[in-house]
Amino acid sequence: MQLNKGENGVIDFNSKKGFICDMDGVIYHGDRVLPGAKEFVSWLQKEKKLYLFLTNNSGLTQKELRQKLLRMGLDVSEEHFYTSALATAEFLKLQAPGCSVYAVGEAGLLNALYDAGIMMNDVNPEYVVMGEGRSYSLETLTRAVNLVMKGAKLIGANSDVSGPIENGISPACKALVAPIEMATGKQAYFCGKPNPLMMRTGLRLLGCHSEEAVIVGDRMDTDIIAGTESGIATVLVLSGISDENTPAKYAYQPTMILSGVGEIVNRAEASSKLCV
């Protein structure tokens, strides 16, 4: 299936220099690689495209993401990953160097904070930082609520409400932060997509300008709005959380709608043949 939507409805993928891609729902579901993903990564590498997997998953480190893709038969080096955990650590490093936090999350978030020189503190931290993970419980939630009530600022690694898994969806960071916001009356600041800071970092890491790049994702409320507000062409793929009816709910639209990332390769190769 191949659908075109949006103002122009066409992207010349061969002419684009950089590709910023989501992972969950775009490259894989859980531990299952999605159709066309291997061909897409191979095409990026063969055509020497600049590419970055920009994910709101805060739980995994760059090394763990590399290992996850390797298990699926995709060989992608660590510098091609940037996560909401790294964006959160970078934000705090710029805002309050050497600050202390009470963090709830997995290795990806904790390691990023440590590497940024941020200390852990469960007594009187300056920030409460929430990510996803198995450490989330009523005990950690209660501690986070009371620390925020005492004056700690509330940070969320990303604003995803849910994420795709093999058998449905799972609650994501914004859903896990919501009880703290409700209990305290305080609003969280979210560092992941669609935060413009994360998008600018992605373009800087790629070394290209917005008009030279494409954002590929499965979510209107993070991937597509991030590209729209950054002046980057957007591709919504229907291999994750969205279907063909999803864009109608939003005022902004993707440049293109495709069934999956394999369609990018098909369109690029078809265009190349026409030019021969």
Salt bridges, closest charged atoms under 4 A:
ASP22 OD1 - LYS193 NZ 3.20
ASP31 OD1 - LYS68 NZ 3.12
ASP75 OD1 - ARG66 NH1 2.73
GLU106 OE1 - ARG134 NH2 3.43
ASP221 OD1 - ARG219 NE 3.03
ASP223 OD1 - LYS193 NZ 2.60
